[in-house]
Amino acid sequence: MRLSDIGWDAGWEAEFAAAASTADTRPARVAVEYNHIYRVLASDGDGGVAELEAMSSGRLKHHAASRRELPAVGDWVVVRQRPDERANIVALLPRRTHFSRKVAGLVTDEQVVAANVDVVFLVMALDADFSVRRLERYLLTARESGAAPVVILTKPDLCADVEARVAEVSGSSGALPVHVLNPRAGEGSDQVSRYLGTGRTGALLGSSGVGKSTIINRLLGAEVQRTRAVRESDSKGRHTTIHRELVVLPGGGMIIDTPGMRELQLWDVGESVRDAFDDIEALSGSCRFTDCRHGGEPGCAVKAAIEDGRLPAERRESYLSLQGELAHLAQQRDERAQREEKRRAKVAGKAHKAHARSRRQ
């Protein structure tokens, strides 16, 4: 295997040349992340690729203002070999694309789920856990990532009317490709592989139990990724994949497997809302008031479209809910930025005072 097989090209070569400050460094791509311990695929110096265990250097962690400035699966990095056969990640090359979400819990910070991805496969099962509203959240984040989104619907054998479900998904995804797969039966994996190829990277995103690991096993031609059955009572999956991993495929290309994300908290997807809800945005131009919130104001074209059956009411509710969530996130981010600015000013003030005291002495 060569670096070009895992996405290395002239553009990355130029970025590496700008970031590598010493001759004892080499390029690598992050393949697995285990809580800040990584497995990387690094240049072996002879044109091939070697797998190494690596950790972020103290300098890299010290200068990282947030989690997004630390390595994630799919990133290209600069590593320096250590005497103990491990490596230190000393620099992170600029990302071309990245799929992010807000970290779980009350902390306001960005978590990069996968980086430098060419195509994002949004996987949802056609069983009792089917939810177009959840898919809309994935679509928003995927559009903002810079990668090309593709919708994958699995478990058609558990759906009474597949065509109706596909039509419902297409109503929310617009012109994006939508494919139906039955990976457990070995049907449809070619619908995924045709988007990949040598040097191209895909990522599978979706809730637990939708069949992401099974899709990868079909692409690999072996049962490599662990899988578990969903609960029969509610079709909800149980976590099998517990970390993000970049898998090199024998047919060419790579795919990133991710743990199931039942709760996808959005991060900075404001512009993508217009694309994902282009039907509502188009109707907004006909509202009586330019600042119409589509919540019941007189002359609201969105409300009229719901009343005459042109727009599902659930579509508007999802739009309003997402707008409210994004407004709240923006406020949280502003408050965090203010706190960070105060902290930096305090540190700078202490440093200035210490410097002044040293000069007086």
C-alpha positions as CSV (number, residue, x, y, z in Angstrom):
1,M,0.0,0.0,0.0
2,R,1.2,3.5,-0.9
3,L,0.3,6.9,0.5
4,S,-1.6,7.7,-2.7
5,D,-3.9,4.7,-2.0
6,I,-5.1,6.4,1.2
7,G,-5.7,9.9,-0.4
8,W,-2.2,11.5,-0.6
9,D,-1.8,13.9,-3.5
10,A,0.2,16.9,-4.6
11,G,-2.0,19.2,-2.6
12,W,-1.3,17.3,0.6
13,E,2.4,17.2,-0.3
14,A,2.5,21.0,-0.5
15,E,0.7,21.3,2.9
16,F,3.1,18.9,4.4
17,A,6.1,20.8,3.1
18,A,4.8,24.0,4.7
19,A,4.1,22.4,8.1
20,A,7.1,20.1,8.5
21,S,9.8,22.2,10.2
22,T,12.4,19.4,10.5
23,A,13.7,16.6,8.4
24,D,12.9,13.9,10.9
25,T,9.1,14.2,10.3
26,R,6.8,12.4,7.9
27,P,3.2,12.5,6.8
28,A,0.5,10.2,8.2
29,R,-3.2,9.8,8.2
30,V,-5.2,9.1,11.3
31,A,-7.0,5.8,11.1
32,V,-8.3,5.2,14.6
33,E,-8.8,7.3,17.7
34,Y,-9.0,5.9,21.2
35,N,-9.5,8.9,23.6
36,H,-6.5,10.9,22.3
37,I,-4.4,7.8,21.5
38,Y,-4.2,7.2,17.7
39,R,-3.3,4.6,15.1
40,V,-1.9,6.3,12.1
41,L,-0.9,5.2,8.6
42,A,2.5,6.8,8.1
43,S,5.0,7.0,5.2
44,D,7.7,4.4,5.8
45,G,10.2,6.5,3.9
46,D,10.5,3.9,1.1
47,G,7.2,4.7,-0.7
48,G,5.1,2.4,1.4
49,V,2.9,2.8,4.5
50,A,3.5,1.7,8.1
51,E,1.0,1.6,10.9
52,L,2.1,3.4,14.1
53,E,0.6,4.2,17.5
54,A,0.7,7.9,18.1
55,M,-0.1,10.7,20.6
56,S,-0.5,14.4,20.2
57,S,2.6,16.3,21.2
58,G,2.4,18.5,24.3
59,R,3.0,21.6,22.1
60,L,0.1,20.7,19.8
61,K,-2.3,20.2,22.8
62,H,-1.1,23.4,24.5
63,H,-1.8,25.5,21.4
64,A,-5.2,24.0,20.6
65,A,-7.9,26.5,21.6
66,S,-10.6,23.8,21.2
67,R,-11.2,20.2,20.4
68,R,-11.5,20.9,16.6
69,E,-7.8,21.8,16.6
70,L,-6.8,18.3,17.7
71,P,-6.5,15.3,15.3
72,A,-9.6,13.4,14.2
73,V,-10.1,10.2,12.1
74,G,-9.3,11.0,8.5
75,D,-6.9,13.9,9.3
76,W,-3.5,14.2,7.6
77,V,-0.9,15.0,10.2
78,V,2.8,15.5,10.6
79,V,4.5,12.8,12.9
80,R,7.9,12.4,14.5
81,Q,9.1,8.9,15.3
82,R,10.0,8.3,19.0
83,P,12.7,5.8,20.2
84,D,10.0,3.5,21.6
85,E,8.5,2.8,18.2
86,R,5.6,5.2,18.8
87,A,5.1,8.6,17.2
88,N,4.2,12.1,18.2
89,I,1.7,14.1,16.2
90,V,3.4,17.5,16.0
91,A,1.1,19.3,13.4
92,L,-2.3,19.0,11.9
93,L,-2.7,19.7,8.1
94,P,-5.6,22.0,7.1
95,R,-8.8,20.0,6.6
96,R,-10.5,20.0,3.2
97,T,-13.8,18.8,4.6
98,H,-15.0,17.8,8.1
99,F,-18.2,16.5,9.7
100,S,-18.8,18.1,13.1
101,R,-21.3,18.1,15.9
102,K,-21.6,19.7,19.3
103,V,-20.1,17.6,22.0
104,A,-22.6,15.7,24.1
105,G,-23.7,17.3,27.4
106,L,-23.6,20.9,28.5
107,V,-20.1,21.8,27.2
108,T,-20.3,24.1,24.2
109,D,-17.5,22.8,21.9
110,E,-17.1,21.3,18.5
111,Q,-16.3,17.6,18.0
112,V,-14.9,16.7,14.6
113,V,-16.4,13.2,13.8
114,A,-14.6,12.6,10.5
115,A,-12.2,14.7,8.4
116,N,-11.2,14.9,4.7
117,V,-14.2,12.9,3.5
118,D,-15.3,13.0,-0.1
119,V,-18.8,11.4,0.3
120,V,-21.0,11.1,3.4
121,F,-23.3,8.2,3.5
122,L,-26.3,9.0,5.8
123,V,-27.7,5.6,6.8
124,M,-31.2,5.1,8.2
125,A,-33.2,1.9,8.6
126,L,-36.7,1.3,7.2
127,D,-37.9,-0.3,10.4
128,A,-39.8,1.1,13.4
129,D,-36.9,3.5,14.1
130,F,-37.4,5.3,10.8
131,S,-37.5,9.1,11.3
132,V,-37.3,11.7,8.6
133,R,-36.9,14.4,11.2
134,R,-33.7,12.7,12.4
135,L,-32.5,12.4,8.9
136,E,-33.0,16.2,8.4
137,R,-30.4,16.8,11.2
138,Y,-27.9,14.6,9.5
139,L,-28.5,16.3,6.2
140,L,-27.9,19.7,7.7
141,T,-24.5,18.6,9.1
142,A,-23.5,16.7,6.0
143,R,-24.2,19.7,3.7
144,E,-22.1,21.9,6.0
145,S,-19.2,19.4,6.0
146,G,-18.2,20.1,2.4
147,A,-18.5,16.4,1.4
148,A,-21.2,15.1,-1.0
149,P,-24.1,13.6,1.0
150,V,-25.8,10.3,-0.1
151,V,-28.8,8.8,1.7
152,I,-28.7,5.0,2.3
153,L,-31.9,3.3,3.5
154,T,-31.5,-0.2,4.9
155,K,-33.7,-3.1,6.1
156,P,-36.3,-2.9,3.3
157,D,-37.6,-6.3,4.4
158,L,-39.0,-4.7,7.5
159,C,-41.0,-2.1,5.7
160,A,-44.5,-2.6,4.3
161,D,-44.2,0.2,1.7
162,V,-40.7,1.0,0.7
163,E,-41.7,3.3,-2.2
164,A,-43.7,5.5,0.1
165,R,-40.7,5.8,2.5
166,V,-38.3,6.6,-0.3
167,A,-40.7,9.3,-1.5
168,E,-40.9,10.7,2.0
169,V,-37.1,10.8,2.3
170,S,-36.8,12.4,-1.2
171,G,-39.2,15.1,-0.1
172,S,-36.7,16.2,2.6
173,S,-33.4,15.4,0.8
174,G,-34.3,17.1,-2.5
175,A,-32.1,16.1,-5.4
176,L,-29.6,14.1,-3.3
177,P,-29.1,10.4,-4.3
178,V,-31.2,7.9,-2.3
179,H,-30.4,4.2,-2.4
180,V,-32.1,1.2,-0.8
181,L,-29.8,-1.6,0.5
182,N,-30.2,-4.9,2.3
183,P,-26.6,-5.4,3.5
184,R,-27.5,-8.5,5.7
185,A,-28.7,-10.2,2.6
186,G,-25.7,-9.1,0.7
187,E,-27.7,-6.8,-1.6
188,G,-26.7,-3.3,-2.7
189,S,-23.1,-2.9,-1.5
190,D,-22.2,-1.9,-5.0
191,Q,-24.4,1.2,-4.5
192,V,-21.8,2.3,-2.0
193,S,-18.6,1.2,-3.6
194,R,-19.3,3.0,-6.8
195,Y,-18.9,6.3,-5.0
196,L,-15.4,5.2,-3.8
197,G,-12.2,4.2,-5.5
198,T,-8.5,4.6,-5.0
199,G,-7.7,7.7,-2.9
200,R,-11.4,8.5,-2.2
201,T,-12.8,8.5,1.3
202,G,-16.4,7.9,2.5
203,A,-18.0,8.0,5.9
204,L,-21.0,6.1,7.3
205,L,-23.1,8.1,9.7
206,G,-26.4,7.1,11.4
207,S,-27.9,5.7,14.5
208,S,-26.9,2.4,16.2
209,G,-28.3,-0.7,14.5
210,V,-28.9,0.7,11.0
211,G,-26.3,-1.6,9.5
212,K,-23.2,0.6,9.1
213,S,-20.8,-2.1,10.2
214,T,-22.6,-4.7,8.1
215,I,-22.2,-2.5,5.0
216,I,-18.4,-2.3,5.7
217,N,-18.2,-6.1,6.1
218,R,-19.8,-6.5,2.7
219,L,-17.4,-4.1,1.2
220,L,-14.5,-5.9,2.8
221,G,-15.8,-9.4,1.9
222,A,-15.3,-10.6,5.5
223,E,-16.9,-10.3,8.9
224,V,-14.4,-7.8,10.3
225,Q,-16.6,-5.2,12.0
226,R,-18.7,-6.5,15.0
227,T,-22.4,-6.3,14.6
228,R,-25.4,-6.9,17.0
229,A,-29.1,-7.2,16.5
230,V,-31.5,-4.4,17.4
231,R,-34.1,-4.7,20.1
232,E,-37.3,-6.1,18.7
233,S,-39.5,-4.0,21.0
234,D,-38.5,-0.6,19.4
235,S,-36.0,-1.4,16.7
236,K,-33.4,0.6,18.5
237,G,-29.8,-0.4,18.0
238,R,-27.2,-1.2,20.6
239,H,-23.7,0.2,20.2
240,T,-21.2,-2.1,18.6
241,T,-18.8,0.3,17.0
242,I,-17.2,2.2,20.0
243,H,-14.7,4.3,18.1
244,R,-14.2,5.9,14.8
245,E,-12.1,4.0,12.3
246,L,-10.8,4.5,8.8
247,V,-10.9,1.2,6.9
248,V,-9.0,0.6,3.7
249,L,-11.1,-1.4,1.2
250,P,-9.6,-4.1,-1.0
251,G,-11.5,-2.7,-4.0
252,G,-9.9,0.7,-3.6
253,G,-10.8,3.7,-1.4
254,M,-11.5,4.0,2.3
255,I,-14.5,4.3,4.5
256,I,-14.9,5.6,8.0
257,D,-17.1,3.7,10.4
258,T,-18.5,5.8,13.3
259,P,-20.4,4.9,16.5
260,G,-24.1,5.3,16.3
261,M,-25.2,8.9,17.1
262,R,-28.8,8.8,18.2
263,E,-28.6,12.4,19.5
264,L,-26.9,14.6,16.9
265,Q,-26.4,18.0,18.4
266,L,-25.9,20.5,15.6
267,W,-22.9,22.8,15.2
268,D,-22.7,25.8,12.9
269,V,-25.0,24.7,10.1
270,G,-26.9,28.0,9.7
271,E,-26.2,28.4,5.9
272,S,-27.1,24.8,5.2
273,V,-30.6,25.3,6.6
274,R,-31.5,27.3,3.5
275,D,-30.5,24.4,1.3
276,A,-32.1,21.7,3.4
277,F,-35.4,23.6,3.7
278,D,-35.4,25.2,0.2
279,D,-39.1,24.6,-0.1
280,I,-39.8,26.7,3.0
281,E,-37.2,29.3,2.0
282,A,-38.9,29.6,-1.4
283,L,-42.4,30.1,0.2
284,S,-41.0,32.7,2.6
285,G,-40.5,35.1,-0.3
286,S,-44.3,35.3,-0.7
287,C,-45.1,36.0,3.0
288,R,-46.7,39.4,3.8
289,F,-43.9,40.3,6.2
290,T,-40.3,40.1,5.3
291,D,-39.5,39.0,8.9
292,C,-42.2,36.4,9.1
293,R,-41.3,33.6,11.5
294,H,-43.9,31.2,10.0
295,G,-45.5,30.6,13.4
296,G,-49.0,31.9,12.6
297,E,-48.5,35.5,11.4
298,P,-51.2,36.9,9.0
299,G,-50.3,36.5,5.3
300,C,-47.8,33.7,6.0
301,A,-47.3,31.7,2.7
302,V,-45.8,28.8,4.6
303,K,-49.0,28.5,6.7
304,A,-51.1,28.7,3.6
305,A,-49.1,25.9,1.9
306,I,-49.8,23.7,4.9
307,E,-53.5,24.5,4.9
308,D,-53.9,23.5,1.2
309,G,-51.7,20.4,1.5
310,R,-48.7,21.6,-0.4
311,L,-46.4,21.3,2.6
312,P,-46.5,18.9,5.5
313,A,-47.0,20.5,8.9
314,E,-44.2,18.4,10.4
315,R,-41.8,20.0,7.9
316,R,-42.5,23.5,9.3
317,E,-42.3,22.2,12.9
318,S,-38.9,20.7,12.2
319,Y,-37.7,23.9,10.5
320,L,-38.8,26.1,13.5
321,S,-37.4,23.7,16.0
322,L,-34.0,23.7,14.3
323,Q,-34.0,27.5,14.0
324,G,-34.6,27.7,17.7
325,E,-31.9,25.2,18.5
326,L,-29.4,27.1,16.3
327,A,-30.2,30.4,17.9
328,H,-29.6,28.9,21.3
329,L,-26.3,27.4,20.2
330,A,-25.2,30.8,18.8
331,Q,-25.9,32.4,22.1
332,Q,-23.9,29.7,23.9
333,R,-21.0,30.1,21.5
334,D,-21.0,33.9,22.0
335,E,-21.0,33.5,25.8
336,R,-18.1,31.0,25.5
337,A,-16.2,33.4,23.3
338,Q,-16.6,36.2,25.8
339,R,-15.4,33.9,28.6
340,E,-12.4,32.9,26.6
341,E,-11.5,36.5,25.8
342,K,-11.7,37.4,29.5
343,R,-9.5,34.4,30.3
344,R,-6.9,35.4,27.7
345,A,-6.9,39.0,28.9
346,K,-6.4,37.9,32.5
347,V,-3.4,35.7,31.5
348,A,-1.9,38.5,29.4
349,G,-2.4,40.9,32.3
350,K,-0.6,38.6,34.7
351,A,2.2,38.1,32.3
352,H,2.6,41.9,31.8
353,K,2.7,42.4,35.5
354,A,5.3,39.7,36.0
355,H,7.4,41.2,33.2
356,A,7.2,44.7,34.8
357,R,8.2,43.3,38.2
358,S,11.2,41.6,36.7
359,R,12.4,44.8,35.0
360,R,12.2,46.7,38.2
361,Q,14.3,44.2,39.9
